[in-house]
Amino acid sequence: MALVEQRLAALGLVLPPPVKPPPGVVLPFRAVRLVGRRAIISGHGPQDNDGAIARPLGKVGGALTLAQGRTAARLTALAILGSLQRALGDLDRISAWVRVFGMVNSAPGFNQQPSVINGFSDLILELFGPEVGAHARSAVGMAELPFDLPVEIEGEVKIAA
């Protein structure tokens, strides 16, 4: 078993299958686009183990607490890792996390977006370590996100030769 998969198993974490969009919604793009030694990751939201969009939905700092936002970001990390595993076949092929762009569906006045997206970053660093897992990052607040997701995250990783 690959190292990252071992770490996931030790934490009792499961990667979800591809997202099940709401009825009638078509997603006409790839979750991960491979370009040379780069994997460009489309925006992902939190998913349950069956691929459904994870609940609760809504604005962090309003209907959702900071802790619920962090949990949504962690679930989004697992959704992204699932997509990367399907695209790469092995998460150990990731040689570097390059950049992460975290968007938080924010209630007016909420300004703790970096703390929310730490739910993502902390898991990536735990699974990949400080060298491979280190990444450049932005965490911004948005007035709305698709489907009322609390968090949407996109990014880029470098793939080993």
Contacts in CASP RR format, 6 or more apart in sequence:
PFRMAT RR
TARGET T0000
AUTHOR 0000-0000-0000
METHOD contacts of the structure
MODEL  1
MALVEQRLAALGLVLPPPVKPPPGVVLPFRAVRLVGRRAIISGHGPQDND
GAIARPLGKVGGALTLAQGRTAARLTALAILGSLQRALGDLDRISAWVRV
FGMVNSAPGFNQQPSVINGFSDLILELFGPEVGAHARSAVGMAELPFDLP
VEIEGEVKIAA
1 9 0 8 1.000
2 90 0 8 1.000
2 91 0 8 1.000
2 92 0 8 1.000
3 92 0 8 1.000
4 81 0 8 1.000
4 91 0 8 1.000
4 92 0 8 1.000
4 94 0 8 1.000
4 127 0 8 1.000
4 128 0 8 1.000
5 91 0 8 1.000
5 92 0 8 1.000
7 126 0 8 1.000
7 127 0 8 1.000
8 14 0 8 1.000
8 15 0 8 1.000
8 81 0 8 1.000
8 127 0 8 1.000
11 126 0 8 1.000
13 78 0 8 1.000
14 49 0 8 1.000
14 78 0 8 1.000
15 78 0 8 1.000
15 81 0 8 1.000
15 82 0 8 1.000
15 85 0 8 1.000
16 47 0 8 1.000
16 48 0 8 1.000
16 49 0 8 1.000
16 50 0 8 1.000
16 51 0 8 1.000
16 78 0 8 1.000
16 79 0 8 1.000
16 82 0 8 1.000
17 50 0 8 1.000
17 51 0 8 1.000
18 31 0 8 1.000
18 51 0 8 1.000
18 83 0 8 1.000
18 86 0 8 1.000
19 27 0 8 1.000
19 31 0 8 1.000
19 44 0 8 1.000
19 45 0 8 1.000
19 47 0 8 1.000
19 51 0 8 1.000
19 53 0 8 1.000
19 79 0 8 1.000
20 50 0 8 1.000
20 51 0 8 1.000
20 52 0 8 1.000
20 53 0 8 1.000
21 27 0 8 1.000
21 53 0 8 1.000
22 53 0 8 1.000
22 147 0 8 1.000
29 42 0 8 1.000
30 42 0 8 1.000
31 41 0 8 1.000
31 42 0 8 1.000
31 44 0 8 1.000
31 83 0 8 1.000
31 86 0 8 1.000
31 87 0 8 1.000
32 39 0 8 1.000
32 40 0 8 1.000
32 41 0 8 1.000
32 42 0 8 1.000
32 83 0 8 1.000
32 84 0 8 1.000
32 86 0 8 1.000
32 87 0 8 1.000
32 88 0 8 1.000
33 39 0 8 1.000
33 40 0 8 1.000
33 42 0 8 1.000
34 40 0 8 1.000
34 87 0 8 1.000
34 88 0 8 1.000
34 159 0 8 1.000
36 159 0 8 1.000
37 158 0 8 1.000
37 159 0 8 1.000
37 160 0 8 1.000
37 161 0 8 1.000
38 98 0 8 1.000
38 156 0 8 1.000
38 157 0 8 1.000
38 158 0 8 1.000
38 159 0 8 1.000
39 84 0 8 1.000
39 87 0 8 1.000
39 88 0 8 1.000
39 94 0 8 1.000
39 156 0 8 1.000
39 157 0 8 1.000
39 158 0 8 1.000
39 159 0 8 1.000
40 155 0 8 1.000
40 156 0 8 1.000
41 80 0 8 1.000
41 83 0 8 1.000
41 84 0 8 1.000
41 154 0 8 1.000
41 155 0 8 1.000
41 156 0 8 1.000
41 157 0 8 1.000
42 154 0 8 1.000
43 152 0 8 1.000
43 153 0 8 1.000
43 154 0 8 1.000
43 155 0 8 1.000
44 76 0 8 1.000
44 79 0 8 1.000
44 80 0 8 1.000
44 83 0 8 1.000
44 152 0 8 1.000
44 153 0 8 1.000
44 154 0 8 1.000
45 53 0 8 1.000
45 54 0 8 1.000
45 72 0 8 1.000
45 75 0 8 1.000
45 76 0 8 1.000
45 79 0 8 1.000
45 149 0 8 1.000
45 151 0 8 1.000
45 152 0 8 1.000
45 153 0 8 1.000
46 53 0 8 1.000
46 54 0 8 1.000
46 71 0 8 1.000
46 72 0 8 1.000
46 73 0 8 1.000
46 74 0 8 1.000
46 75 0 8 1.000
46 76 0 8 1.000
46 79 0 8 1.000
46 149 0 8 1.000
46 150 0 8 1.000
46 151 0 8 1.000
47 53 0 8 1.000
47 54 0 8 1.000
47 75 0 8 1.000
47 76 0 8 1.000
47 78 0 8 1.000
47 79 0 8 1.000
48 54 0 8 1.000
48 75 0 8 1.000
51 79 0 8 1.000
53 147 0 8 1.000
53 149 0 8 1.000
54 72 0 8 1.000
54 75 0 8 1.000
56 63 0 8 1.000
56 64 0 8 1.000
56 68 0 8 1.000
56 150 0 8 1.000
57 63 0 8 1.000
57 147 0 8 1.000
57 148 0 8 1.000
57 149 0 8 1.000
57 150 0 8 1.000
58 64 0 8 1.000
58 105 0 8 1.000
58 148 0 8 1.000
58 149 0 8 1.000
58 150 0 8 1.000
59 105 0 8 1.000
59 106 0 8 1.000
59 107 0 8 1.000
59 110 0 8 1.000
59 150 0 8 1.000
60 66 0 8 1.000
60 68 0 8 1.000
60 69 0 8 1.000
60 72 0 8 1.000
60 104 0 8 1.000
60 105 0 8 1.000
60 106 0 8 1.000
60 107 0 8 1.000
60 110 0 8 1.000
60 112 0 8 1.000
60 116 0 8 1.000
60 150 0 8 1.000
60 151 0 8 1.000
61 106 0 8 1.000
61 107 0 8 1.000
61 110 0 8 1.000
62 107 0 8 1.000
62 110 0 8 1.000
63 107 0 8 1.000
64 72 0 8 1.000
64 150 0 8 1.000
66 112 0 8 1.000
66 115 0 8 1.000
66 116 0 8 1.000
68 150 0 8 1.000
69 104 0 8 1.000
69 116 0 8 1.000
69 119 0 8 1.000
69 150 0 8 1.000
69 151 0 8 1.000
70 115 0 8 1.000
70 116 0 8 1.000
70 118 0 8 1.000
70 119 0 8 1.000
71 119 0 8 1.000
72 116 0 8 1.000
72 149 0 8 1.000
72 150 0 8 1.000
72 151 0 8 1.000
73 102 0 8 1.000
73 116 0 8 1.000
73 117 0 8 1.000
73 118 0 8 1.000
73 119 0 8 1.000
73 120 0 8 1.000
73 151 0 8 1.000
73 153 0 8 1.000
74 119 0 8 1.000
74 120 0 8 1.000
74 122 0 8 1.000
74 123 0 8 1.000
76 120 0 8 1.000
76 151 0 8 1.000
76 152 0 8 1.000
76 153 0 8 1.000
77 119 0 8 1.000
77 120 0 8 1.000
77 123 0 8 1.000
77 124 0 8 1.000
77 153 0 8 1.000
78 123 0 8 1.000
80 153 0 8 1.000
80 155 0 8 1.000
81 91 0 8 1.000
81 127 0 8 1.000
84 91 0 8 1.000
84 94 0 8 1.000
84 157 0 8 1.000
85 91 0 8 1.000
88 94 0 8 1.000
88 159 0 8 1.000
93 159 0 8 1.000
93 160 0 8 1.000
94 128 0 8 1.000
94 132 0 8 1.000
94 157 0 8 1.000
94 158 0 8 1.000
94 159 0 8 1.000
94 160 0 8 1.000
95 132 0 8 1.000
95 157 0 8 1.000
95 158 0 8 1.000
95 159 0 8 1.000
95 160 0 8 1.000
96 131 0 8 1.000
96 132 0 8 1.000
96 133 0 8 1.000
96 134 0 8 1.000
96 157 0 8 1.000
96 158 0 8 1.000
97 124 0 8 1.000
97 128 0 8 1.000
97 132 0 8 1.000
97 133 0 8 1.000
97 134 0 8 1.000
97 135 0 8 1.000
97 157 0 8 1.000
97 158 0 8 1.000
98 135 0 8 1.000
98 136 0 8 1.000
98 155 0 8 1.000
98 156 0 8 1.000
98 157 0 8 1.000
98 158 0 8 1.000
99 135 0 8 1.000
99 136 0 8 1.000
99 137 0 8 1.000
99 155 0 8 1.000
99 156 0 8 1.000
100 117 0 8 1.000
100 120 0 8 1.000
100 121 0 8 1.000
100 124 0 8 1.000
100 135 0 8 1.000
100 136 0 8 1.000
100 137 0 8 1.000
100 138 0 8 1.000
100 153 0 8 1.000
100 154 0 8 1.000
100 155 0 8 1.000
101 137 0 8 1.000
101 138 0 8 1.000
101 140 0 8 1.000
101 153 0 8 1.000
101 154 0 8 1.000
101 155 0 8 1.000
102 113 0 8 1.000
102 117 0 8 1.000
102 120 0 8 1.000
102 137 0 8 1.000
102 138 0 8 1.000
102 139 0 8 1.000
102 140 0 8 1.000
102 151 0 8 1.000
102 152 0 8 1.000
102 153 0 8 1.000
102 154 0 8 1.000
103 140 0 8 1.000
103 141 0 8 1.000
103 142 0 8 1.000
103 145 0 8 1.000
103 151 0 8 1.000
103 152 0 8 1.000
103 153 0 8 1.000
104 110 0 8 1.000
104 113 0 8 1.000
104 116 0 8 1.000
104 117 0 8 1.000
104 139 0 8 1.000
104 140 0 8 1.000
104 141 0 8 1.000
104 142 0 8 1.000
104 150 0 8 1.000
104 151 0 8 1.000
105 141 0 8 1.000
105 142 0 8 1.000
105 144 0 8 1.000
105 145 0 8 1.000
105 148 0 8 1.000
105 149 0 8 1.000
105 150 0 8 1.000
105 151 0 8 1.000
105 152 0 8 1.000
106 113 0 8 1.000
106 141 0 8 1.000
106 142 0 8 1.000
106 143 0 8 1.000
110 141 0 8 1.000
113 139 0 8 1.000
113 140 0 8 1.000
113 141 0 8 1.000
114 139 0 8 1.000
116 139 0 8 1.000
116 151 0 8 1.000
117 137 0 8 1.000
117 139 0 8 1.000
117 151 0 8 1.000
117 153 0 8 1.000
120 151 0 8 1.000
120 153 0 8 1.000
121 135 0 8 1.000
121 137 0 8 1.000
124 133 0 8 1.000
124 135 0 8 1.000
125 133 0 8 1.000
125 134 0 8 1.000
127 133 0 8 1.000
142 152 0 8 1.000
145 151 0 8 1.000
145 152 0 8 1.000
146 152 0 8 1.000
END
